[in-house]
Amino acid sequence: MRTTVELPDDLLLQAKSTAALGGISLRQFFIEAVHLKLAPEKRKVRKAPPSIGDARAPRMKPLTRKQIDEAMFG
């Protein structure tokens, strides 16, 4: 299907240049650009951090700075 779209001269020049550098036609460039704009956003899914040891084991209390210093430096 043919259509006419008015674009600012500098935007059209940038589109032509980018298409040429990518080795594709201006038509293909616009098709890809419209597909990208219309595609649903992909949401990143965060994975839970890996557990160390038995997940059912009782949790350790956080160490204090003093406890860490004693463990490291005696």
CHARMM-style PDB file with segment names, atoms N, HN, CA, C and O in Angstrom:
ATOM      1  N   MET     1       0.839  -1.164   0.000  1.00  0.00      PROA
ATOM      2  CA  MET     1       0.000   0.000   0.000  1.00  0.00      PROA
ATOM      3  C   MET     1       0.896   1.243   0.000  1.00  0.00      PROA
ATOM      4  O   MET     1       1.915   1.286   0.690  1.00  0.00      PROA
ATOM      5  N   ARG     2       0.520   2.203  -0.746  1.00  0.00      PROA
ATOM      6  HN  ARG     2      -0.307   2.168  -1.306  1.00  0.00      PROA
ATOM      7  CA  ARG     2       1.289   3.449  -0.828  1.00  0.00      PROA
ATOM      8  C   ARG     2       0.635   4.496   0.071  1.00  0.00      PROA
ATOM      9  O   ARG     2      -0.586   4.549   0.223  1.00  0.00      PROA
ATOM     10  N   THR     3       1.484   5.313   0.650  1.00  0.00      PROA
ATOM     11  HN  THR     3       2.475   5.269   0.527  1.00  0.00      PROA
ATOM     12  CA  THR     3       0.987   6.421   1.448  1.00  0.00      PROA
ATOM     13  C   THR     3       2.000   7.559   1.384  1.00  0.00      PROA
ATOM     14  O   THR     3       3.160   7.346   1.030  1.00  0.00      PROA
ATOM     15  N   THR     4       1.567   8.742   1.722  1.00  0.00      PROA
ATOM     16  HN  THR     4       0.625   8.915   2.009  1.00  0.00      PROA
ATOM     17  CA  THR     4       2.453   9.902   1.729  1.00  0.00      PROA
ATOM     18  C   THR     4       2.581  10.389   3.156  1.00  0.00      PROA
ATOM     19  O   THR     4       1.590  10.548   3.869  1.00  0.00      PROA
ATOM     20  N   VAL     5       3.810  10.621   3.555  1.00  0.00      PROA
ATOM     21  HN  VAL     5       4.614  10.492   2.976  1.00  0.00      PROA
ATOM     22  CA  VAL     5       4.077  11.124   4.898  1.00  0.00      PROA
ATOM     23  C   VAL     5       5.003  12.324   4.768  1.00  0.00      PROA
ATOM     24  O   VAL     5       6.018  12.259   4.074  1.00  0.00      PROA
ATOM     25  N   GLU     6       4.656  13.409   5.428  1.00  0.00      PROA
ATOM     26  HN  GLU     6       3.832  13.462   5.992  1.00  0.00      PROA
ATOM     27  CA  GLU     6       5.525  14.583   5.421  1.00  0.00      PROA
ATOM     28  C   GLU     6       6.460  14.513   6.615  1.00  0.00      PROA
ATOM     29  O   GLU     6       6.026  14.348   7.755  1.00  0.00      PROA
ATOM     30  N   LEU     7       7.748  14.641   6.336  1.00  0.00      PROA
ATOM     31  HN  LEU     7       8.101  14.775   5.410  1.00  0.00      PROA
ATOM     32  CA  LEU     7       8.764  14.609   7.381  1.00  0.00      PROA
ATOM     33  C   LEU     7       9.633  15.854   7.270  1.00  0.00      PROA
ATOM     34  O   LEU     7       9.823  16.384   6.175  1.00  0.00      PROA
ATOM     35  N   PRO     8      10.153  16.317   8.381  1.00  0.00      PROA
ATOM     36  CA  PRO     8      11.123  17.411   8.297  1.00  0.00      PROA
ATOM     37  C   PRO     8      12.328  16.952   7.464  1.00  0.00      PROA
ATOM     38  O   PRO     8      12.716  15.785   7.509  1.00  0.00      PROA
ATOM     39  N   ASP     9      12.907  17.881   6.711  1.00  0.00      PROA
ATOM     40  HN  ASP     9      12.592  18.829   6.675  1.00  0.00      PROA
ATOM     41  CA  ASP     9      14.020  17.539   5.819  1.00  0.00      PROA
ATOM     42  C   ASP     9      15.176  16.871   6.555  1.00  0.00      PROA
ATOM     43  O   ASP     9      15.743  15.893   6.067  1.00  0.00      PROA
ATOM     44  N   ASP    10      15.526  17.396   7.727  1.00  0.00      PROA
ATOM     45  HN  ASP    10      15.066  18.191   8.123  1.00  0.00      PROA
ATOM     46  CA  ASP    10      16.667  16.832   8.459  1.00  0.00      PROA
ATOM     47  C   ASP    10      16.373  15.409   8.929  1.00  0.00      PROA
ATOM     48  O   ASP    10      17.276  14.573   8.953  1.00  0.00      PROA
ATOM     49  N   LEU    11      15.112  15.118   9.307  1.00  0.00      PROA
ATOM     50  HN  LEU    11      14.378  15.797   9.287  1.00  0.00      PROA
ATOM     51  CA  LEU    11      14.748  13.773   9.746  1.00  0.00      PROA
ATOM     52  C   LEU    11      14.793  12.790   8.576  1.00  0.00      PROA
ATOM     53  O   LEU    11      15.263  11.663   8.733  1.00  0.00      PROA
ATOM     54  N   LEU    12      14.312  13.205   7.419  1.00  0.00      PROA
ATOM     55  HN  LEU    12      13.931  14.121   7.292  1.00  0.00      PROA
ATOM     56  CA  LEU    12      14.358  12.353   6.237  1.00  0.00      PROA
ATOM     57  C   LEU    12      15.807  12.073   5.825  1.00  0.00      PROA
ATOM     58  O   LEU    12      16.150  10.947   5.465  1.00  0.00      PROA
ATOM     59  N   LEU    13      16.642  13.094   5.880  1.00  0.00      PROA
ATOM     60  HN  LEU    13      16.363  14.009   6.172  1.00  0.00      PROA
ATOM     61  CA  LEU    13      18.052  12.921   5.539  1.00  0.00      PROA
ATOM     62  C   LEU    13      18.719  11.936   6.491  1.00  0.00      PROA
ATOM     63  O   LEU    13      19.506  11.090   6.067  1.00  0.00      PROA
ATOM     64  N   GLN    14      18.402  12.048   7.778  1.00  0.00      PROA
ATOM     65  HN  GLN    14      17.763  12.735   8.123  1.00  0.00      PROA
ATOM     66  CA  GLN    14      18.970  11.126   8.773  1.00  0.00      PROA
ATOM     67  C   GLN    14      18.466   9.701   8.529  1.00  0.00      PROA
ATOM     68  O   GLN    14      19.237   8.750   8.657  1.00  0.00      PROA
ATOM     69  N   ALA    15      17.200   9.541   8.184  1.00  0.00      PROA
ATOM     70  HN  ALA    15      16.574  10.314   8.080  1.00  0.00      PROA
ATOM     71  CA  ALA    15      16.641   8.222   7.898  1.00  0.00      PROA
ATOM     72  C   ALA    15      17.307   7.600   6.674  1.00  0.00      PROA
ATOM     73  O   ALA    15      17.657   6.420   6.684  1.00  0.00      PROA
ATOM     74  N   LYS    16      17.480   8.391   5.630  1.00  0.00      PROA
ATOM     75  HN  LYS    16      17.196   9.349   5.622  1.00  0.00      PROA
ATOM     76  CA  LYS    16      18.142   7.896   4.410  1.00  0.00      PROA
ATOM     77  C   LYS    16      19.573   7.467   4.710  1.00  0.00      PROA
ATOM     78  O   LYS    16      20.024   6.415   4.259  1.00  0.00      PROA
ATOM     79  N   SER    17      20.274   8.285   5.469  1.00  0.00      PROA
ATOM     80  HN  SER    17      19.908   9.141   5.835  1.00  0.00      PROA
ATOM     81  CA  SER    17      21.662   7.994   5.809  1.00  0.00      PROA
ATOM     82  C   SER    17      21.767   6.708   6.640  1.00  0.00      PROA
ATOM     83  O   SER    17      22.613   5.853   6.376  1.00  0.00      PROA
ATOM     84  N   THR    18      20.910   6.589   7.633  1.00  0.00      PROA
ATOM     85  HN  THR    18      20.223   7.283   7.848  1.00  0.00      PROA
ATOM     86  CA  THR    18      20.925   5.403   8.497  1.00  0.00      PROA
ATOM     87  C   THR    18      20.578   4.154   7.703  1.00  0.00      PROA
ATOM     88  O   THR    18      21.190   3.104   7.900  1.00  0.00      PROA
ATOM     89  N   ALA    19      19.608   4.256   6.814  1.00  0.00      PROA
ATOM     90  HN  ALA    19      19.111   5.109   6.654  1.00  0.00      PROA
ATOM     91  CA  ALA    19      19.233   3.111   5.979  1.00  0.00      PROA
ATOM     92  C   ALA    19      20.401   2.708   5.082  1.00  0.00      PROA
ATOM     93  O   ALA    19      20.708   1.523   4.954  1.00  0.00      PROA
ATOM     94  N   ALA    20      21.046   3.682   4.470  1.00  0.00      PROA
ATOM     95  HN  ALA    20      20.797   4.645   4.574  1.00  0.00      PROA
ATOM     96  CA  ALA    20      22.171   3.391   3.577  1.00  0.00      PROA
ATOM     97  C   ALA    20      23.320   2.736   4.342  1.00  0.00      PROA
ATOM     98  O   ALA    20      23.923   1.774   3.867  1.00  0.00      PROA
ATOM     99  N   LEU    21      23.615   3.265   5.524  1.00  0.00      PROA
ATOM    100  HN  LEU    21      23.125   4.047   5.910  1.00  0.00      PROA
ATOM    101  CA  LEU    21      24.692   2.674   6.334  1.00  0.00      PROA
ATOM    102  C   LEU    21      24.352   1.250   6.766  1.00  0.00      PROA
ATOM    103  O   LEU    21      25.237   0.410   6.931  1.00  0.00      PROA
ATOM    104  N   GLY    22      23.056   0.990   6.945  1.00  0.00      PROA
ATOM    105  HN  GLY    22      22.337   1.672   6.811  1.00  0.00      PROA
ATOM    106  CA  GLY    22      22.614  -0.356   7.330  1.00  0.00      PROA
ATOM    107  C   GLY    22      22.449  -1.279   6.141  1.00  0.00      PROA
ATOM    108  O   GLY    22      22.165  -2.464   6.313  1.00  0.00      PROA
ATOM    109  N   GLY    23      22.623  -0.757   4.937  1.00  0.00      PROA
ATOM    110  HN  GLY    23      22.854   0.206   4.797  1.00  0.00      PROA
ATOM    111  CA  GLY    23      22.509  -1.583   3.736  1.00  0.00      PROA
ATOM    112  C   GLY    23      21.083  -1.992   3.409  1.00  0.00      PROA
ATOM    113  O   GLY    23      20.855  -3.040   2.803  1.00  0.00      PROA
ATOM    114  N   ILE    24      20.116  -1.160   3.812  1.00  0.00      PROA
ATOM    115  HN  ILE    24      20.302  -0.309   4.303  1.00  0.00      PROA
ATOM    116  CA  ILE    24      18.713  -1.476   3.517  1.00  0.00      PROA
ATOM    117  C   ILE    24      18.081  -0.288   2.803  1.00  0.00      PROA
ATOM    118  O   ILE    24      18.614   0.821   2.817  1.00  0.00      PROA
ATOM    119  N   SER    25      16.942  -0.542   2.184  1.00  0.00      PROA
ATOM    120  HN  SER    25      16.509  -1.443   2.173  1.00  0.00      PROA
ATOM    121  CA  SER    25      16.239   0.531   1.479  1.00  0.00      PROA
ATOM    122  C   SER    25      15.535   1.425   2.494  1.00  0.00      PROA
ATOM    123  O   SER    25      15.312   1.039   3.642  1.00  0.00      PROA
ATOM    124  N   LEU    26      15.193   2.621   2.042  1.00  0.00      PROA
ATOM    125  HN  LEU    26      15.374   2.934   1.110  1.00  0.00      PROA
ATOM    126  CA  LEU    26      14.459   3.541   2.911  1.00  0.00      PROA
ATOM    127  C   LEU    26      13.105   2.933   3.276  1.00  0.00      PROA
ATOM    128  O   LEU    26      12.629   3.082   4.401  1.00  0.00      PROA
ATOM    129  N   ARG    27      12.498   2.251   2.318  1.00  0.00      PROA
ATOM    130  HN  ARG    27      12.885   2.129   1.404  1.00  0.00      PROA
ATOM    131  CA  ARG    27      11.219   1.575   2.568  1.00  0.00      PROA
ATOM    132  C   ARG    27      11.360   0.564   3.696  1.00  0.00      PROA
ATOM    133  O   ARG    27      10.544   0.543   4.618  1.00  0.00      PROA
ATOM    134  N   GLN    28      12.399  -0.284   3.628  1.00  0.00      PROA
ATOM    135  HN  GLN    28      13.062  -0.267   2.879  1.00  0.00      PROA
ATOM    136  CA  GLN    28      12.620  -1.296   4.654  1.00  0.00      PROA
ATOM    137  C   GLN    28      12.928  -0.640   6.003  1.00  0.00      PROA
ATOM    138  O   GLN    28      12.504  -1.126   7.052  1.00  0.00      PROA
ATOM    139  N   PHE    29      13.669   0.463   5.961  1.00  0.00      PROA
ATOM    140  HN  PHE    29      14.013   0.857   5.109  1.00  0.00      PROA
ATOM    141  CA  PHE    29      13.990   1.193   7.188  1.00  0.00      PROA
ATOM    142  C   PHE    29      12.711   1.635   7.896  1.00  0.00      PROA
ATOM    143  O   PHE    29      12.570   1.445   9.104  1.00  0.00      PROA
ATOM    144  N   PHE    30      11.780   2.223   7.145  1.00  0.00      PROA
ATOM    145  HN  PHE    30      11.895   2.378   6.163  1.00  0.00      PROA
ATOM    146  CA  PHE    30      10.540   2.695   7.749  1.00  0.00      PROA
ATOM    147  C   PHE    30       9.673   1.535   8.226  1.00  0.00      PROA
ATOM    148  O   PHE    30       9.022   1.648   9.264  1.00  0.00      PROA
ATOM    149  N   ILE    31       9.648   0.433   7.498  1.00  0.00      PROA
ATOM    150  HN  ILE    31      10.176   0.341   6.655  1.00  0.00      PROA
ATOM    151  CA  ILE    31       8.879  -0.739   7.932  1.00  0.00      PROA
ATOM    152  C   ILE    31       9.411  -1.225   9.284  1.00  0.00      PROA
ATOM    153  O   ILE    31       8.635  -1.485  10.204  1.00  0.00      PROA
ATOM    154  N   GLU    32      10.734  -1.346   9.399  1.00  0.00      PROA
ATOM    155  HN  GLU    32      11.365  -1.135   8.652  1.00  0.00      PROA
ATOM    156  CA  GLU    32      11.335  -1.807  10.651  1.00  0.00      PROA
ATOM    157  C   GLU    32      11.088  -0.811  11.780  1.00  0.00      PROA
ATOM    158  O   GLU    32      10.816  -1.209  12.913  1.00  0.00      PROA
ATOM    159  N   ALA    33      11.180   0.479  11.474  1.00  0.00      PROA
ATOM    160  HN  ALA    33      11.401   0.802  10.553  1.00  0.00      PROA
ATOM    161  CA  ALA    33      10.966   1.507  12.496  1.00  0.00      PROA
ATOM    162  C   ALA    33       9.531   1.460  13.024  1.00  0.00      PROA
ATOM    163  O   ALA    33       9.311   1.578  14.229  1.00  0.00      PROA
ATOM    164  N   VAL    34       8.569   1.291  12.141  1.00  0.00      PROA
ATOM    165  HN  VAL    34       8.748   1.195  11.162  1.00  0.00      PROA
ATOM    166  CA  VAL    34       7.171   1.226  12.566  1.00  0.00      PROA
ATOM    167  C   VAL    34       6.918  -0.051  13.360  1.00  0.00      PROA
ATOM    168  O   VAL    34       6.204  -0.019  14.362  1.00  0.00      PROA
ATOM    169  N   HSD    35       7.493  -1.178  12.927  1.00  0.00      PROA
ATOM    170  HN  HSD    35       8.073  -1.203  12.113  1.00  0.00      PROA
ATOM    171  CA  HSD    35       7.352  -2.432  13.675  1.00  0.00      PROA
ATOM    172  C   HSD    35       7.897  -2.272  15.100  1.00  0.00      PROA
ATOM    173  O   HSD    35       7.267  -2.708  16.064  1.00  0.00      PROA
ATOM    174  N   LEU    36       9.062  -1.648  15.222  1.00  0.00      PROA
ATOM    175  HN  LEU    36       9.574  -1.294  14.439  1.00  0.00      PROA
ATOM    176  CA  LEU    36       9.660  -1.454  16.544  1.00  0.00      PROA
ATOM    177  C   LEU    36       8.782  -0.573  17.430  1.00  0.00      PROA
ATOM    178  O   LEU    36       8.613  -0.848  18.618  1.00  0.00      PROA
ATOM    179  N   LYS    37       8.238   0.464  16.857  1.00  0.00      PROA
ATOM    180  HN  LYS    37       8.376   0.687  15.892  1.00  0.00      PROA
ATOM    181  CA  LYS    37       7.406   1.391  17.631  1.00  0.00      PROA
ATOM    182  C   LYS    37       6.098   0.747  18.057  1.00  0.00      PROA
ATOM    183  O   LYS    37       5.577   1.064  19.126  1.00  0.00      PROA
ATOM    184  N   LEU    38       5.559  -0.150  17.244  1.00  0.00      PROA
ATOM    185  HN  LEU    38       5.982  -0.407  16.375  1.00  0.00      PROA
ATOM    186  CA  LEU    38       4.271  -0.780  17.548  1.00  0.00      PROA
ATOM    187  C   LEU    38       4.399  -2.049  18.375  1.00  0.00      PROA
ATOM    188  O   LEU    38       3.403  -2.544  18.903  1.00  0.00      PROA
ATOM    189  N   ALA    39       5.602  -2.582  18.495  1.00  0.00      PROA
ATOM    190  HN  ALA    39       6.411  -2.180  18.066  1.00  0.00      PROA
ATOM    191  CA  ALA    39       5.804  -3.827  19.246  1.00  0.00      PROA
ATOM    192  C   ALA    39       5.533  -3.579  20.726  1.00  0.00      PROA
ATOM    193  O   ALA    39       5.865  -2.518  21.256  1.00  0.00      PROA
ATOM    194  N   PRO    40       4.926  -4.566  21.390  1.00  0.00      PROA
ATOM    195  CA  PRO    40       4.697  -4.401  22.827  1.00  0.00      PROA
ATOM    196  C   PRO    40       6.038  -4.365  23.572  1.00  0.00      PROA
ATOM    197  O   PRO    40       7.009  -5.005  23.171  1.00  0.00      PROA
ATOM    198  N   GLU    41       6.059  -3.606  24.659  1.00  0.00      PROA
ATOM    199  HN  GLU    41       5.269  -3.086  24.985  1.00  0.00      PROA
ATOM    200  CA  GLU    41       7.289  -3.509  25.446  1.00  0.00      PROA
ATOM    201  C   GLU    41       7.579  -4.838  26.121  1.00  0.00      PROA
ATOM    202  O   GLU    41       6.688  -5.486  26.672  1.00  0.00      PROA
ATOM    203  N   LYS    42       8.841  -5.229  26.064  1.00  0.00      PROA
ATOM    204  HN  LYS    42       9.564  -4.703  25.617  1.00  0.00      PROA
ATOM    205  CA  LYS    42       9.245  -6.444  26.756  1.00  0.00      PROA
ATOM    206  C   LYS    42       9.651  -6.060  28.164  1.00  0.00      PROA
ATOM    207  O   LYS    42      10.479  -5.170  28.357  1.00  0.00      PROA
ATOM    208  N   ARG    43       9.080  -6.717  29.133  1.00  0.00      PROA
ATOM    209  HN  ARG    43       8.408  -7.440  28.976  1.00  0.00      PROA
ATOM    210  CA  ARG    43       9.401  -6.424  30.520  1.00  0.00      PROA
ATOM    211  C   ARG    43      10.456  -7.402  30.993  1.00  0.00      PROA
ATOM    212  O   ARG    43      10.368  -8.604  30.744  1.00  0.00      PROA
ATOM    213  N   LYS    44      11.439  -6.879  31.667  1.00  0.00      PROA
ATOM    214  HN  LYS    44      11.511  -5.903  31.869  1.00  0.00      PROA
ATOM    215  CA  LYS    44      12.477  -7.740  32.219  1.00  0.00      PROA
ATOM    216  C   LYS    44      11.939  -8.413  33.471  1.00  0.00      PROA
ATOM    217  O   LYS    44      11.341  -7.775  34.338  1.00  0.00      PROA
ATOM    218  N   VAL    45      12.167  -9.705  33.542  1.00  0.00      PROA
ATOM    219  HN  VAL    45      12.653 -10.223  32.838  1.00  0.00      PROA
ATOM    220  CA  VAL    45      11.724 -10.464  34.703  1.00  0.00      PROA
ATOM    221  C   VAL    45      12.933 -10.693  35.593  1.00  0.00      PROA
ATOM    222  O   VAL    45      13.946 -11.245  35.166  1.00  0.00      PROA
ATOM    223  N   ARG    46      12.807 -10.261  36.823  1.00  0.00      PROA
ATOM    224  HN  ARG    46      11.984  -9.812  37.170  1.00  0.00      PROA
ATOM    225  CA  ARG    46      13.905 -10.464  37.765  1.00  0.00      PROA
ATOM    226  C   ARG    46      13.813 -11.864  38.337  1.00  0.00      PROA
ATOM    227  O   ARG    46      12.751 -12.320  38.760  1.00  0.00      PROA
ATOM    228  N   LYS    47      14.945 -12.527  38.340  1.00  0.00      PROA
ATOM    229  HN  LYS    47      15.808 -12.156  37.997  1.00  0.00      PROA
ATOM    230  CA  LYS    47      15.005 -13.851  38.927  1.00  0.00      PROA
ATOM    231  C   LYS    47      15.415 -13.714  40.382  1.00  0.00      PROA
ATOM    232  O   LYS    47      16.161 -12.804  40.745  1.00  0.00      PROA
ATOM    233  N   ALA    48      14.930 -14.611  41.200  1.00  0.00      PROA
ATOM    234  HN  ALA    48      14.324 -15.350  40.905  1.00  0.00      PROA
ATOM    235  CA  ALA    48      15.322 -14.609  42.608  1.00  0.00      PROA
ATOM    236  C   ALA    48      16.802 -14.972  42.701  1.00  0.00      PROA
ATOM    237  O   ALA    48      17.287 -15.796  41.925  1.00  0.00      PROA
ATOM    238  N   PRO    49      17.513 -14.373  43.633  1.00  0.00      PROA
ATOM    239  CA  PRO    49      18.931 -14.717  43.766  1.00  0.00      PROA
ATOM    240  C   PRO    49      19.074 -16.179  44.179  1.00  0.00      PROA
ATOM    241  O   PRO    49      18.201 -16.724  44.855  1.00  0.00      PROA
ATOM    242  N   PRO    50      20.160 -16.805  43.777  1.00  0.00      PROA
ATOM    243  CA  PRO    50      20.331 -18.213  44.138  1.00  0.00      PROA
ATOM    244  C   PRO    50      20.470 -18.368  45.650  1.00  0.00      PROA
ATOM    245  O   PRO    50      21.087 -17.541  46.321  1.00  0.00      PROA
ATOM    246  N   SER    51      19.895 -19.425  46.161  1.00  0.00      PROA
ATOM    247  HN  SER    51      19.394 -20.097  45.616  1.00  0.00      PROA
ATOM    248  CA  SER    51      20.009 -19.663  47.598  1.00  0.00      PROA
ATOM    249  C   SER    51      21.259 -20.488  47.870  1.00  0.00      PROA
ATOM    250  O   SER    51      21.666 -21.320  47.059  1.00  0.00      PROA
ATOM    251  N   ILE    52      21.840 -20.245  48.994  1.00  0.00      PROA
ATOM    252  HN  ILE    52      21.509 -19.569  49.652  1.00  0.00      PROA
ATOM    253  CA  ILE    52      23.031 -20.986  49.408  1.00  0.00      PROA
ATOM    254  C   ILE    52      22.621 -21.865  50.569  1.00  0.00      PROA
ATOM    255  O   ILE    52      22.119 -21.379  51.582  1.00  0.00      PROA
ATOM    256  N   GLY    53      22.831 -23.133  50.423  1.00  0.00      PROA
ATOM    257  HN  GLY    53      23.239 -23.528  49.600  1.00  0.00      PROA
ATOM    258  CA  GLY    53      22.447 -24.056  51.488  1.00  0.00      PROA
ATOM    259  C   GLY    53      20.971 -24.403  51.406  1.00  0.00      PROA
ATOM    260  O   GLY    53      20.329 -24.204  50.375  1.00  0.00      PROA
ATOM    261  N   ASP    54      20.446 -24.921  52.496  1.00  0.00      PROA
ATOM    262  HN  ASP    54      20.968 -25.083  53.333  1.00  0.00      PROA
ATOM    263  CA  ASP    54      19.059 -25.363  52.573  1.00  0.00      PROA
ATOM    264  C   ASP    54      18.140 -24.163  52.781  1.00  0.00      PROA
ATOM    265  O   ASP    54      18.322 -23.394  53.724  1.00  0.00      PROA
ATOM    266  N   ALA    55      17.166 -24.007  51.913  1.00  0.00      PROA
ATOM    267  HN  ALA    55      17.018 -24.632  51.147  1.00  0.00      PROA
ATOM    268  CA  ALA    55      16.256 -22.873  52.004  1.00  0.00      PROA
ATOM    269  C   ALA    55      15.401 -22.928  53.265  1.00  0.00      PROA
ATOM    270  O   ALA    55      14.893 -21.901  53.714  1.00  0.00      PROA
ATOM    271  N   ARG    56      15.238 -24.129  53.842  1.00  0.00      PROA
ATOM    272  HN  ARG    56      15.651 -24.963  53.477  1.00  0.00      PROA
ATOM    273  CA  ARG    56      14.416 -24.268  55.043  1.00  0.00      PROA
ATOM    274  C   ARG    56      15.217 -24.052  56.323  1.00  0.00      PROA
ATOM    275  O   ARG    56      14.648 -24.007  57.414  1.00  0.00      PROA
ATOM    276  N   ALA    57      16.526 -23.918  56.193  1.00  0.00      PROA
ATOM    277  HN  ALA    57      16.988 -23.954  55.307  1.00  0.00      PROA
ATOM    278  CA  ALA    57      17.372 -23.728  57.371  1.00  0.00      PROA
ATOM    279  C   ALA    57      17.094 -22.361  57.987  1.00  0.00      PROA
ATOM    280  O   ALA    57      16.720 -21.426  57.279  1.00  0.00      PROA
ATOM    281  N   PRO    58      17.273 -22.240  59.295  1.00  0.00      PROA
ATOM    282  CA  PRO    58      17.042 -20.937  59.919  1.00  0.00      PROA
ATOM    283  C   PRO    58      18.012 -19.886  59.383  1.00  0.00      PROA
ATOM    284  O   PRO    58      19.170 -20.179  59.083  1.00  0.00      PROA
ATOM    285  N   ARG    59      17.524 -18.689  59.273  1.00  0.00      PROA
ATOM    286  HN  ARG    59      16.583 -18.451  59.517  1.00  0.00      PROA
ATOM    287  CA  ARG    59      18.335 -17.596  58.748  1.00  0.00      PROA
ATOM    288  C   ARG    59      19.327 -17.118  59.799  1.00  0.00      PROA
ATOM    289  O   ARG    59      19.044 -17.126  60.997  1.00  0.00      PROA
ATOM    290  N   MET    60      20.509 -16.697  59.315  1.00  0.00      PROA
ATOM    291  HN  MET    60      20.739 -16.691  58.342  1.00  0.00      PROA
ATOM    292  CA  MET    60      21.504 -16.104  60.203  1.00  0.00      PROA
ATOM    293  C   MET    60      21.137 -14.659  60.461  1.00  0.00      PROA
ATOM    294  O   MET    60      20.583 -13.981  59.596  1.00  0.00      PROA
ATOM    295  N   LYS    61      21.447 -14.196  61.652  1.00  0.00      PROA
ATOM    296  HN  LYS    61      21.897 -14.746  62.355  1.00  0.00      PROA
ATOM    297  CA  LYS    61      21.259 -12.779  61.945  1.00  0.00      PROA
ATOM    298  C   LYS    61      22.396 -12.018  61.271  1.00  0.00      PROA
ATOM    299  O   LYS    61      23.507 -12.541  61.171  1.00  0.00      PROA
ATOM    300  N   PRO    62      22.147 -10.819  60.816  1.00  0.00      PROA
ATOM    301  CA  PRO    62      23.221 -10.037  60.203  1.00  0.00      PROA
ATOM    302  C   PRO    62      24.346  -9.790  61.211  1.00  0.00      PROA
ATOM    303  O   PRO    62      24.102  -9.572  62.398  1.00  0.00      PROA
ATOM    304  N   LEU    63      25.568  -9.830  60.715  1.00  0.00      PROA
ATOM    305  HN  LEU    63      25.767 -10.007  59.751  1.00  0.00      PROA
ATOM    306  CA  LEU    63      26.719  -9.594  61.577  1.00  0.00      PROA
ATOM    307  C   LEU    63      26.916  -8.104  61.790  1.00  0.00      PROA
ATOM    308  O   LEU    63      26.627  -7.292  60.911  1.00  0.00      PROA
ATOM    309  N   THR    64      27.403  -7.762  62.949  1.00  0.00      PROA
ATOM    310  HN  THR    64      27.638  -8.421  63.663  1.00  0.00      PROA
ATOM    311  CA  THR    64      27.731  -6.365  63.218  1.00  0.00      PROA
ATOM    312  C   THR    64      29.109  -6.072  62.651  1.00  0.00      PROA
ATOM    313  O   THR    64      29.868  -6.990  62.339  1.00  0.00      PROA
ATOM    314  N   ARG    65      29.426  -4.808  62.521  1.00  0.00      PROA
ATOM    315  HN  ARG    65      28.810  -4.063  62.774  1.00  0.00      PROA
ATOM    316  CA  ARG    65      30.750  -4.418  62.027  1.00  0.00      PROA
ATOM    317  C   ARG    65      31.840  -4.964  62.953  1.00  0.00      PROA
ATOM    318  O   ARG    65      32.897  -5.394  62.491  1.00  0.00      PROA
ATOM    319  N   LYS    66      31.580  -4.944  64.246  1.00  0.00      PROA
ATOM    320  HN  LYS    66      30.722  -4.594  64.622  1.00  0.00      PROA
ATOM    321  CA  LYS    66      32.557  -5.447  65.229  1.00  0.00      PROA
ATOM    322  C   LYS    66      32.805  -6.945  65.027  1.00  0.00      PROA
ATOM    323  O   LYS    66      33.949  -7.396  65.079  1.00  0.00      PROA
ATOM    324  N   GLN    67      31.747  -7.708  64.800  1.00  0.00      PROA
ATOM    325  HN  GLN    67      30.818  -7.341  64.759  1.00  0.00      PROA
ATOM    326  CA  GLN    67      31.885  -9.148  64.578  1.00  0.00      PROA
ATOM    327  C   GLN    67      32.678  -9.424  63.305  1.00  0.00      PROA
ATOM    328  O   GLN    67      33.506 -10.334  63.271  1.00  0.00      PROA
ATOM    329  N   ILE    68      32.429  -8.655  62.279  1.00  0.00      PROA
ATOM    330  HN  ILE    68      31.756  -7.915  62.307  1.00  0.00      PROA
ATOM    331  CA  ILE    68      33.166  -8.843  61.014  1.00  0.00      PROA
ATOM    332  C   ILE    68      34.632  -8.525  61.219  1.00  0.00      PROA
ATOM    333  O   ILE    68      35.497  -9.282  60.778  1.00  0.00      PROA
ATOM    334  N   ASP    69      34.929  -7.401  61.888  1.00  0.00      PROA
ATOM    335  HN  ASP    69      34.226  -6.786  62.246  1.00  0.00      PROA
ATOM    336  CA  ASP    69      36.314  -7.041  62.159  1.00  0.00      PROA
ATOM    337  C   ASP    69      37.032  -8.121  62.974  1.00  0.00      PROA
ATOM    338  O   ASP    69      38.178  -8.465  62.685  1.00  0.00      PROA
ATOM    339  N   GLU    70      36.347  -8.653  63.996  1.00  0.00      PROA
ATOM    340  HN  GLU    70      35.417  -8.374  64.231  1.00  0.00      PROA
ATOM    341  CA  GLU    70      36.953  -9.699  64.822  1.00  0.00      PROA
ATOM    342  C   GLU    70      37.227 -10.962  64.003  1.00  0.00      PROA
ATOM    343  O   GLU    70      38.263 -11.604  64.176  1.00  0.00      PROA
ATOM    344  N   ALA    71      36.307 -11.313  63.121  1.00  0.00      PROA
ATOM    345  HN  ALA    71      35.465 -10.792  62.980  1.00  0.00      PROA
ATOM    346  CA  ALA    71      36.484 -12.514  62.304  1.00  0.00      PROA
ATOM    347  C   ALA    71      37.634 -12.326  61.313  1.00  0.00      PROA
ATOM    348  O   ALA    71      38.354 -13.278  61.016  1.00  0.00      PROA
ATOM    349  N   MET    72      37.809 -11.117  60.805  1.00  0.00      PROA
ATOM    350  HN  MET    72      37.224 -10.343  61.047  1.00  0.00      PROA
ATOM    351  CA  MET    72      38.838 -10.880  59.816  1.00  0.00      PROA
ATOM    352  C   MET    72      40.222 -10.598  60.425  1.00  0.00      PROA
ATOM    353  O   MET    72      41.244 -11.071  59.929  1.00  0.00      PROA
ATOM    354  N   PHE    73      40.222  -9.827  61.497  1.00  0.00      PROA
ATOM    355  HN  PHE    73      39.391  -9.444  61.900  1.00  0.00      PROA
ATOM    356  CA  PHE    73      41.503  -9.359  62.024  1.00  0.00      PROA
ATOM    357  C   PHE    73      41.853  -9.904  63.412  1.00  0.00      PROA
ATOM    358  O   PHE    73      42.953  -9.675  63.913  1.00  0.00      PROA
ATOM    359  N   GLY    74      40.927 -10.615  64.021  1.00  0.00      PROA
ATOM    360  HN  GLY    74      40.033 -10.802  63.614  1.00  0.00      PROA
ATOM    361  CA  GLY    74      41.213 -11.229  65.324  1.00  0.00      PROA
ATOM    362  C   GLY    74      41.070 -10.368  66.500  1.00  0.00      PROA
ATOM    363  OT1 GLY    74      41.294 -10.817  67.625  1.00  0.00      PROA
TER     364      GLY     74
END
